[in-house]
Amino acid sequence: MNKKKIVNTLATFFKEEKISNELKDYIVYQEIDGSYQLFDQYAISKHKELYVLNKLKTYTEKTFISLRNAVTWSILDKSKNYLEANRVLELDLLLSGANENMKVHARLIKTAKDMDQALIYITKLDEDRIKKQLILYELNEYITKTTRWQRKKFEQKIAKSER
């Protein structure tokens, strides 16, 4: 679908003031306070170095180290892919642990008393880096999947509105 059609369709929604009813299930936007609203079902806000996702109208609250992971989780949850959403949450937690382990091992390398100790910590740091790469690879697969799903939903909505 070309950009002109998308812009015209969005202009129609705005002109007819249907955005609150027609698009609320499809849009993601940032509020003035920096928080994000997703699909009229989720809110994400930053607290210190973490992102807290609240599923509106429920008591569900999830914490992520990255905004990207929080958005991915919400899209998977919205599309009823609950097992994959839980896996994203688990990978986010593993990524947090890997990052902290890398910090600890890097600090231990600097304070090692002899070469053998330093080599052990260097090996541990390399293991942490590999673990982080594997986690990021799997997270990127979920991100790609959710991007495709979101585009498909939006294109279906546009096609439906053109009829």
Backbone as JSON Lines, residues from 0, in Angstrom:
{"i":0,"aa":"M","n":[0.85,-1.17,0.0],"ca":[0.0,0.0,0.0],"c":[0.89,1.23,0.0]}
{"i":1,"aa":"N","n":[0.53,2.22,-0.84],"ca":[1.4,3.39,-0.92],"c":[1.09,4.4,0.18]}
{"i":2,"aa":"K","n":[2.02,5.29,0.39],"ca":[1.92,6.24,1.49],"c":[0.75,7.21,1.3]}
{"i":3,"aa":"K","n":[0.47,7.56,0.06],"ca":[-0.6,8.52,-0.21],"c":[-1.95,7.97,0.26]}
{"i":4,"aa":"K","n":[-2.19,6.69,0.0],"ca":[-3.45,6.07,0.44],"c":[-3.55,6.06,1.96]}
{"i":5,"aa":"I","n":[-2.44,5.75,2.61],"ca":[-2.44,5.72,4.07],"c":[-2.73,7.11,4.62]}
{"i":6,"aa":"V","n":[-2.07,8.12,4.08],"ca":[-2.28,9.5,4.55],"c":[-3.72,9.92,4.32]}
{"i":7,"aa":"N","n":[-4.28,9.61,3.13],"ca":[-5.66,9.97,2.85],"c":[-6.63,9.28,3.79]}
{"i":8,"aa":"T","n":[-6.38,8.02,4.07],"ca":[-7.25,7.27,4.98],"c":[-7.18,7.86,6.38]}
{"i":9,"aa":"L","n":[-5.98,8.17,6.85],"ca":[-5.84,8.78,8.17],"c":[-6.5,10.15,8.21]}
{"i":10,"aa":"A","n":[-6.36,10.92,7.13],"ca":[-7.0,12.24,7.08],"c":[-8.52,12.1,7.19]}
{"i":11,"aa":"T","n":[-9.07,11.08,6.54],"ca":[-10.51,10.83,6.62],"c":[-10.92,10.53,8.05]}
{"i":12,"aa":"F","n":[-10.16,9.7,8.73],"ca":[-10.47,9.38,10.12],"c":[-10.45,10.63,11.0]}
{"i":13,"aa":"F","n":[-9.42,11.45,10.81],"ca":[-9.33,12.65,11.63],"c":[-10.45,13.63,11.29]}
{"i":14,"aa":"K","n":[-10.73,13.79,10.0],"ca":[-11.74,14.74,9.56],"c":[-13.12,14.37,10.11]}
{"i":15,"aa":"E","n":[-13.43,13.11,10.1],"ca":[-14.74,12.65,10.56],"c":[-14.78,12.4,12.06]}
{"i":16,"aa":"E","n":[-13.68,12.71,12.74],"ca":[-13.57,12.53,14.18],"c":[-13.9,11.11,14.62]}
{"i":17,"aa":"K","n":[-13.47,10.16,13.82],"ca":[-13.69,8.75,14.14],"c":[-12.5,8.13,14.85]}
{"i":18,"aa":"I","n":[-11.47,8.91,15.08],"ca":[-10.25,8.32,15.62],"c":[-10.5,7.61,16.94]}
{"i":19,"aa":"S","n":[-11.3,8.2,17.79],"ca":[-11.5,7.56,19.09],"c":[-12.23,6.23,18.96]}
{"i":20,"aa":"N","n":[-13.09,6.11,17.98],"ca":[-13.83,4.87,17.82],"c":[-13.21,3.93,16.79]}
{"i":21,"aa":"E","n":[-12.75,4.48,15.7],"ca":[-12.27,3.67,14.59],"c":[-10.84,3.15,14.76]}
{"i":22,"aa":"L","n":[-9.97,4.0,15.28],"ca":[-8.55,3.63,15.31],"c":[-7.99,3.32,16.69]}
{"i":23,"aa":"K","n":[-8.78,3.5,17.72],"ca":[-8.21,3.35,19.06],"c":[-7.63,1.97,19.32]}
{"i":24,"aa":"D","n":[-8.1,0.96,18.61],"ca":[-7.57,-0.39,18.77],"c":[-6.3,-0.61,17.94]}
{"i":25,"aa":"Y","n":[-5.89,0.4,17.17],"ca":[-4.76,0.23,16.26],"c":[-3.6,1.17,16.51]}
{"i":26,"aa":"I","n":[-3.8,2.2,17.31],"ca":[-2.76,3.23,17.39],"c":[-1.93,3.14,18.67]}
{"i":27,"aa":"V","n":[-0.71,3.63,18.53],"ca":[0.23,3.77,19.64],"c":[0.67,5.23,19.62]}
{"i":28,"aa":"Y","n":[0.58,5.89,20.76],"ca":[1.0,7.28,20.79],"c":[1.63,7.62,22.13]}
{"i":29,"aa":"Q","n":[2.43,8.69,22.09],"ca":[3.12,9.13,23.3],"c":[2.36,10.31,23.9]}
{"i":30,"aa":"E","n":[2.14,10.24,25.2],"ca":[1.46,11.31,25.93],"c":[2.44,12.44,26.21]}
{"i":31,"aa":"I","n":[1.93,13.56,26.63],"ca":[2.76,14.73,26.95],"c":[3.75,14.41,28.07]}
{"i":32,"aa":"D","n":[3.34,13.57,29.03],"ca":[4.21,13.22,30.16],"c":[5.29,12.19,29.81]}
{"i":33,"aa":"G","n":[5.32,11.75,28.55],"ca":[6.34,10.79,28.11],"c":[5.89,9.35,28.15]}
{"i":34,"aa":"S","n":[4.74,9.08,28.73],"ca":[4.23,7.7,28.75],"c":[3.62,7.37,27.39]}
{"i":35,"aa":"Y","n":[3.36,6.1,27.18],"ca":[2.81,5.64,25.91],"c":[1.47,4.96,26.14]}
{"i":36,"aa":"Q","n":[0.56,5.17,25.21],"ca":[-0.74,4.49,25.21],"c":[-0.75,3.58,23.99]}
{"i":37,"aa":"L","n":[-1.15,2.34,24.19],"ca":[-1.16,1.37,23.1],"c":[-2.54,0.73,22.99]}
{"i":38,"aa":"F","n":[-3.14,0.86,21.83],"ca":[-4.36,0.12,21.47],"c":[-5.52,0.34,22.44]}
{"i":39,"aa":"D","n":[-5.5,1.42,23.16],"ca":[-6.54,1.72,24.14],"c":[-6.65,0.63,25.21]}
{"i":40,"aa":"Q","n":[-5.55,-0.15,25.37],"ca":[-5.56,-1.25,26.34],"c":[-4.35,-1.25,27.27]}
{"i":41,"aa":"Y","n":[-3.26,-0.58,26.87],"ca":[-2.01,-0.66,27.62],"c":[-1.43,0.74,27.81]}
{"i":42,"aa":"A","n":[-0.74,0.92,28.92],"ca":[0.0,2.16,29.18],"c":[1.4,1.77,29.63]}
{"i":43,"aa":"I","n":[2.39,2.46,29.06],"ca":[3.78,2.19,29.42],"c":[4.39,3.5,29.9]}
{"i":44,"aa":"S","n":[5.0,3.46,31.07],"ca":[5.67,4.65,31.59],"c":[7.06,4.25,32.1]}
{"i":45,"aa":"K","n":[7.95,5.23,32.1],"ca":[9.32,4.97,32.54],"c":[9.44,5.34,34.01]}
{"i":46,"aa":"H","n":[9.99,4.41,34.79],"ca":[10.28,4.63,36.2],"c":[11.73,4.29,36.43]}
{"i":47,"aa":"K","n":[12.52,5.31,36.72],"ca":[13.97,5.17,36.86],"c":[14.52,4.62,35.55]}
{"i":48,"aa":"E","n":[15.12,3.46,35.56],"ca":[15.7,2.88,34.34],"c":[14.81,1.79,33.74]}
{"i":49,"aa":"L","n":[13.62,1.6,34.27],"ca":[12.74,0.52,33.83],"c":[11.48,1.07,33.2]}
{"i":50,"aa":"Y","n":[10.81,0.23,32.41],"ca":[9.54,0.58,31.8],"c":[8.46,-0.29,32.43]}
{"i":51,"aa":"V","n":[7.42,0.36,32.93],"ca":[6.32,-0.34,33.59],"c":[5.12,-0.32,32.67]}
{"i":52,"aa":"L","n":[4.64,-1.5,32.34],"ca":[3.49,-1.66,31.47],"c":[2.27,-2.02,32.33]}
{"i":53,"aa":"N","n":[1.21,-1.27,32.17],"ca":[-0.05,-1.57,32.84],"c":[-1.09,-1.92,31.79]}
{"i":54,"aa":"K","n":[-1.75,-3.03,31.99],"ca":[-2.86,-3.39,31.13],"c":[-4.09,-2.72,31.73]}
{"i":55,"aa":"L","n":[-4.64,-1.77,31.0],"ca":[-5.74,-0.97,31.52],"c":[-6.96,-1.84,31.81]}
{"i":56,"aa":"K","n":[-7.72,-1.42,32.78],"ca":[-8.94,-2.1,33.21],"c":[-8.68,-3.47,33.83]}
{"i":57,"aa":"T","n":[-7.43,-3.75,34.14],"ca":[-7.05,-4.97,34.85],"c":[-6.0,-4.6,35.88]}
{"i":58,"aa":"Y","n":[-5.57,-5.54,36.65],"ca":[-4.51,-5.29,37.63],"c":[-3.16,-5.8,37.14]}
{"i":59,"aa":"T","n":[-3.04,-6.03,35.85],"ca":[-1.81,-6.57,35.27],"c":[-0.77,-5.47,35.15]}
{"i":60,"aa":"E","n":[0.41,-5.73,35.73],"ca":[1.53,-4.81,35.63],"c":[2.79,-5.63,35.37]}
{"i":61,"aa":"K","n":[3.53,-5.24,34.35],"ca":[4.77,-5.93,33.98],"c":[5.89,-4.9,33.92]}
{"i":62,"aa":"T","n":[7.1,-5.31,34.26],"ca":[8.25,-4.41,34.23],"c":[9.27,-4.94,33.22]}
{"i":63,"aa":"F","n":[9.81,-4.02,32.41],"ca":[10.76,-4.37,31.36],"c":[11.97,-3.45,31.43]}
{"i":64,"aa":"I","n":[13.1,-3.92,30.89],"ca":[14.28,-3.06,30.86],"c":[14.31,-2.22,29.59]}
{"i":65,"aa":"S","n":[13.46,-2.55,28.62],"ca":[13.45,-1.77,27.38],"c":[12.02,-1.51,26.92]}
{"i":66,"aa":"L","n":[11.82,-0.35,26.36],"ca":[10.51,0.03,25.82],"c":[10.11,-0.91,24.69]}
{"i":67,"aa":"R","n":[11.08,-1.28,23.88],"ca":[10.84,-2.18,22.75],"c":[10.27,-3.51,23.22]}
{"i":68,"aa":"N","n":[10.8,-4.05,24.3],"ca":[10.31,-5.32,24.83],"c":[8.9,-5.17,25.4]}
{"i":69,"aa":"A","n":[8.63,-4.04,26.03],"ca":[7.3,-3.79,26.58],"c":[6.26,-3.69,25.46]}
{"i":70,"aa":"V","n":[6.59,-3.0,24.39],"ca":[5.68,-2.88,23.25],"c":[5.47,-4.24,22.61]}
{"i":71,"aa":"T","n":[6.54,-5.0,22.46],"ca":[6.44,-6.34,21.88],"c":[5.52,-7.21,22.72]}
{"i":72,"aa":"W","n":[5.68,-7.17,24.04],"ca":[4.82,-7.96,24.93],"c":[3.36,-7.56,24.75]}
{"i":73,"aa":"S","n":[3.09,-6.26,24.68],"ca":[1.7,-5.81,24.57],"c":[1.07,-6.25,23.25]}
{"i":74,"aa":"I","n":[1.83,-6.22,22.17],"ca":[1.29,-6.66,20.87],"c":[1.01,-8.16,20.9]}
{"i":75,"aa":"L","n":[1.92,-8.93,21.47],"ca":[1.68,-10.37,21.57],"c":[0.48,-10.67,22.46]}
{"i":76,"aa":"D","n":[0.33,-9.94,23.55],"ca":[-0.81,-10.12,24.44],"c":[-2.11,-9.74,23.71]}
{"i":77,"aa":"K","n":[-2.09,-8.63,22.99],"ca":[-3.28,-8.19,22.24],"c":[-3.68,-9.21,21.18]}
{"i":78,"aa":"S","n":[-2.68,-9.83,20.56],"ca":[-2.97,-10.82,19.51],"c":[-3.21,-12.21,20.08]}
{"i":79,"aa":"K","n":[-3.33,-12.3,21.4],"ca":[-3.64,-13.53,22.12],"c":[-2.56,-14.61,21.98]}
{"i":80,"aa":"N","n":[-1.33,-14.18,21.78],"ca":[-0.16,-15.08,21.77],"c":[0.47,-15.04,23.15]}
{"i":81,"aa":"Y","n":[-0.24,-15.61,24.12],"ca":[0.15,-15.49,25.52],"c":[1.46,-16.21,25.85]}
{"i":82,"aa":"L","n":[1.68,-17.37,25.24],"ca":[2.94,-18.09,25.51],"c":[4.14,-17.29,25.01]}
{"i":83,"aa":"E","n":[4.0,-16.71,23.83],"ca":[5.09,-15.9,23.29],"c":[5.28,-14.61,24.1]}
{"i":84,"aa":"A","n":[4.18,-14.03,24.56],"ca":[4.27,-12.83,25.4],"c":[5.03,-13.16,26.69]}
{"i":85,"aa":"N","n":[4.73,-14.3,27.28],"ca":[5.45,-14.7,28.49],"c":[6.91,-14.97,28.21]}
{"i":86,"aa":"R","n":[7.2,-15.5,27.03],"ca":[8.6,-15.74,26.66],"c":[9.35,-14.41,26.52]}
{"i":87,"aa":"V","n":[8.71,-13.38,25.96],"ca":[9.34,-12.07,25.86],"c":[9.63,-11.52,27.25]}
{"i":88,"aa":"L","n":[8.7,-11.69,28.16],"ca":[8.91,-11.25,29.54],"c":[10.09,-11.99,30.17]}
{"i":89,"aa":"E","n":[10.15,-13.3,29.94],"ca":[11.26,-14.11,30.46],"c":[12.59,-13.68,29.84]}
{"i":90,"aa":"L","n":[12.61,-13.46,28.53],"ca":[13.84,-13.03,27.86],"c":[14.3,-11.67,28.35]}
{"i":91,"aa":"D","n":[13.36,-10.79,28.62],"ca":[13.69,-9.47,29.16],"c":[14.38,-9.61,30.51]}
{"i":92,"aa":"L","n":[13.86,-10.51,31.33],"ca":[14.47,-10.77,32.65],"c":[15.87,-11.38,32.49]}
{"i":93,"aa":"L","n":[16.0,-12.33,31.57],"ca":[17.32,-12.94,31.31],"c":[18.32,-11.9,30.79]}
{"i":94,"aa":"L","n":[17.84,-11.0,29.95],"ca":[18.7,-9.94,29.41],"c":[19.18,-9.03,30.53]}
{"i":95,"aa":"S","n":[18.3,-8.71,31.44],"ca":[18.66,-7.89,32.59],"c":[19.74,-8.58,33.41]}
{"i":96,"aa":"G","n":[19.57,-9.87,33.65],"ca":[20.56,-10.64,34.4],"c":[21.9,-10.72,33.68]}
{"i":97,"aa":"A","n":[21.85,-10.92,32.36],"ca":[23.09,-10.99,31.58],"c":[23.84,-9.66,31.63]}
{"i":98,"aa":"N","n":[23.1,-8.56,31.54],"ca":[23.73,-7.23,31.62],"c":[24.41,-7.03,32.97]}
{"i":99,"aa":"E","n":[23.74,-7.41,34.03],"ca":[24.33,-7.26,35.37],"c":[25.54,-8.17,35.55]}
{"i":100,"aa":"N","n":[25.45,-9.41,35.06],"ca":[26.6,-10.32,35.14],"c":[27.81,-9.76,34.4]}
{"i":101,"aa":"M","n":[27.55,-9.12,33.25],"ca":[28.65,-8.54,32.49],"c":[29.33,-7.42,33.29]}
{"i":102,"aa":"K","n":[28.53,-6.62,33.97],"ca":[29.1,-5.54,34.79],"c":[29.96,-6.12,35.91]}
{"i":103,"aa":"V","n":[29.44,-7.15,36.58],"ca":[30.16,-7.76,37.69],"c":[31.47,-8.38,37.2]}
{"i":104,"aa":"H","n":[31.41,-9.14,36.1],"ca":[32.62,-9.8,35.61],"c":[33.65,-8.8,35.09]}
{"i":105,"aa":"A","n":[33.19,-7.71,34.48],"ca":[34.13,-6.67,34.02],"c":[34.83,-6.04,35.22]}
{"i":106,"aa":"R","n":[34.09,-5.82,36.29],"ca":[34.68,-5.24,37.51],"c":[35.66,-6.24,38.14]}
{"i":107,"aa":"L","n":[35.32,-7.52,38.14],"ca":[36.2,-8.54,38.72],"c":[37.49,-8.7,37.93]}
{"i":108,"aa":"I","n":[37.42,-8.51,36.63],"ca":[38.64,-8.57,35.8],"c":[39.63,-7.5,36.25]}
{"i":109,"aa":"K","n":[39.09,-6.3,36.5],"ca":[39.94,-5.19,36.91],"c":[40.57,-5.4,38.29]}
{"i":110,"aa":"T","n":[39.88,-6.15,39.13],"ca":[40.39,-6.35,40.51],"c":[41.06,-7.7,40.71]}
{"i":111,"aa":"A","n":[41.2,-8.47,39.64],"ca":[41.82,-9.8,39.76],"c":[43.26,-9.66,40.26]}
{"i":112,"aa":"K","n":[43.63,-10.59,41.16],"ca":[44.96,-10.53,41.78],"c":[46.04,-11.22,40.95]}
{"i":113,"aa":"D","n":[45.62,-12.19,40.14],"ca":[46.61,-12.86,39.3],"c":[46.0,-13.17,37.94]}
{"i":114,"aa":"M","n":[46.83,-13.66,37.04],"ca":[46.43,-13.91,35.66],"c":[45.37,-15.01,35.56]}
{"i":115,"aa":"D","n":[45.48,-16.05,36.38],"ca":[44.5,-17.15,36.34],"c":[43.1,-16.65,36.69]}
{"i":116,"aa":"Q","n":[43.01,-15.84,37.72],"ca":[41.72,-15.27,38.1],"c":[41.17,-14.39,36.97]}
{"i":117,"aa":"A","n":[42.02,-13.57,36.41],"ca":[41.6,-12.68,35.32],"c":[41.08,-13.48,34.13]}
{"i":118,"aa":"L","n":[41.77,-14.58,33.79],"ca":[41.34,-15.42,32.66],"c":[39.97,-16.06,32.93]}
{"i":119,"aa":"I","n":[39.74,-16.46,34.15],"ca":[38.43,-17.04,34.51],"c":[37.34,-15.99,34.31]}
{"i":120,"aa":"Y","n":[37.58,-14.77,34.78],"ca":[36.58,-13.71,34.65],"c":[36.4,-13.27,33.2]}
{"i":121,"aa":"I","n":[37.47,-13.3,32.43],"ca":[37.37,-12.97,31.0],"c":[36.5,-14.02,30.3]}
{"i":122,"aa":"T","n":[36.7,-15.28,30.65],"ca":[35.88,-16.36,30.08],"c":[34.42,-16.18,30.47]}
{"i":123,"aa":"K","n":[34.17,-15.85,31.72],"ca":[32.81,-15.61,32.19],"c":[32.18,-14.43,31.45]}
{"i":124,"aa":"L","n":[32.95,-13.38,31.23],"ca":[32.45,-12.22,30.51],"c":[32.1,-12.59,29.07]}
{"i":125,"aa":"D","n":[32.94,-13.4,28.44],"ca":[32.64,-13.86,27.08],"c":[31.36,-14.7,27.05]}
{"i":126,"aa":"E","n":[31.18,-15.56,28.05],"ca":[29.95,-16.35,28.14],"c":[28.73,-15.43,28.27]}
{"i":127,"aa":"D","n":[28.87,-14.4,29.08],"ca":[27.76,-13.44,29.26],"c":[27.43,-12.73,27.95]}
{"i":128,"aa":"R","n":[28.46,-12.35,27.21],"ca":[28.24,-11.67,25.91],"c":[27.52,-12.59,24.93]}
{"i":129,"aa":"I","n":[27.92,-13.85,24.89],"ca":[27.27,-14.81,23.99],"c":[25.82,-15.02,24.41]}
{"i":130,"aa":"K","n":[25.61,-15.16,25.7],"ca":[24.24,-15.32,26.22],"c":[23.38,-14.12,25.83]}
{"i":131,"aa":"K","n":[23.94,-12.91,25.98],"ca":[23.21,-11.7,25.63],"c":[22.87,-11.68,24.14]}
{"i":132,"aa":"Q","n":[23.81,-12.07,23.29],"ca":[23.56,-12.1,21.85],"c":[22.43,-13.06,21.51]}
{"i":133,"aa":"L","n":[22.42,-14.23,22.14],"ca":[21.36,-15.21,21.89],"c":[19.99,-14.69,22.34]}
{"i":134,"aa":"I","n":[19.97,-14.04,23.48],"ca":[18.72,-13.47,23.98],"c":[18.21,-12.38,23.03]}
{"i":135,"aa":"L","n":[19.11,-11.5,22.6],"ca":[18.72,-10.42,21.69],"c":[18.25,-10.97,20.34]}
{"i":136,"aa":"Y","n":[18.88,-12.04,19.89],"ca":[18.45,-12.66,18.63],"c":[17.01,-13.17,18.74]}
{"i":137,"aa":"E","n":[16.72,-13.86,19.82],"ca":[15.36,-14.38,20.01],"c":[14.35,-13.25,20.19]}
{"i":138,"aa":"L","n":[14.72,-12.23,20.95],"ca":[13.83,-11.07,21.11],"c":[13.55,-10.41,19.77]}
{"i":139,"aa":"N","n":[14.57,-10.29,18.93],"ca":[14.38,-9.68,17.61],"c":[13.43,-10.48,16.74]}
{"i":140,"aa":"E","n":[13.41,-11.8,16.9],"ca":[12.45,-12.62,16.16],"c":[11.02,-12.27,16.57]}
{"i":141,"aa":"Y","n":[10.79,-12.08,17.86],"ca":[9.46,-11.69,18.33],"c":[9.11,-10.27,17.88]}
{"i":142,"aa":"I","n":[10.08,-9.4,17.87],"ca":[9.85,-8.03,17.43],"c":[9.45,-8.01,15.96]}
{"i":143,"aa":"T","n":[10.14,-8.79,15.14],"ca":[9.8,-8.88,13.73],"c":[8.39,-9.43,13.54]}
{"i":144,"aa":"K","n":[8.06,-10.45,14.3],"ca":[6.72,-11.04,14.2],"c":[5.64,-10.04,14.57]}
{"i":145,"aa":"T","n":[5.85,-9.29,15.65],"ca":[4.84,-8.33,16.08],"c":[4.73,-7.16,15.11]}
{"i":146,"aa":"T","n":[5.83,-6.77,14.5],"ca":[5.8,-5.7,13.5],"c":[4.96,-6.14,12.31]}
{"i":147,"aa":"R","n":[5.16,-7.37,11.86],"ca":[4.35,-7.9,10.74],"c":[2.88,-7.95,11.11]}
{"i":148,"aa":"W","n":[2.58,-8.43,12.32],"ca":[1.19,-8.55,12.76],"c":[0.53,-7.17,12.8]}
{"i":149,"aa":"Q","n":[1.25,-6.19,13.34],"ca":[0.69,-4.84,13.45],"c":[0.45,-4.23,12.07]}
{"i":150,"aa":"R","n":[1.39,-4.4,11.15],"ca":[1.19,-3.88,9.79],"c":[-0.01,-4.54,9.13]}
{"i":151,"aa":"K","n":[-0.12,-5.83,9.29],"ca":[-1.24,-6.57,8.69],"c":[-2.57,-6.05,9.23]}
{"i":152,"aa":"K","n":[-2.67,-5.85,10.54],"ca":[-3.9,-5.34,11.14],"c":[-4.23,-3.95,10.62]}
{"i":153,"aa":"F","n":[-3.22,-3.1,10.52],"ca":[-3.45,-1.75,10.04],"c":[-3.88,-1.76,8.57]}
{"i":154,"aa":"E","n":[-3.22,-2.57,7.75],"ca":[-3.59,-2.65,6.34],"c":[-5.0,-3.22,6.16]}
{"i":155,"aa":"Q","n":[-5.37,-4.18,6.99],"ca":[-6.75,-4.7,6.95],"c":[-7.74,-3.61,7.28]}
{"i":156,"aa":"K","n":[-7.43,-2.78,8.25],"ca":[-8.32,-1.68,8.65],"c":[-8.45,-0.69,7.52]}
{"i":157,"aa":"I","n":[-7.34,-0.37,6.87],"ca":[-7.37,0.58,5.75],"c":[-8.18,0.01,4.6]}
{"i":158,"aa":"A","n":[-7.94,-1.26,4.28],"ca":[-8.69,-1.89,3.19],"c":[-10.19,-1.92,3.5]}
{"i":159,"aa":"K","n":[-10.51,-2.18,4.73],"ca":[-11.92,-2.23,5.15],"c":[-12.57,-0.85,5.03]}
{"i":160,"aa":"S","n":[-11.82,0.2,5.37],"ca":[-12.37,1.55,5.31],"c":[-12.5,2.06,3.89]}
{"i":161,"aa":"E","n":[-11.76,1.49,2.94],"ca":[-11.83,1.9,1.55],"c":[-13.05,1.32,0.83]}
{"i":162,"aa":"R","n":[-13.65,0.31,1.41],"ca":[-14.8,-0.32,0.77],"c":[-16.02,0.52,0.82]}
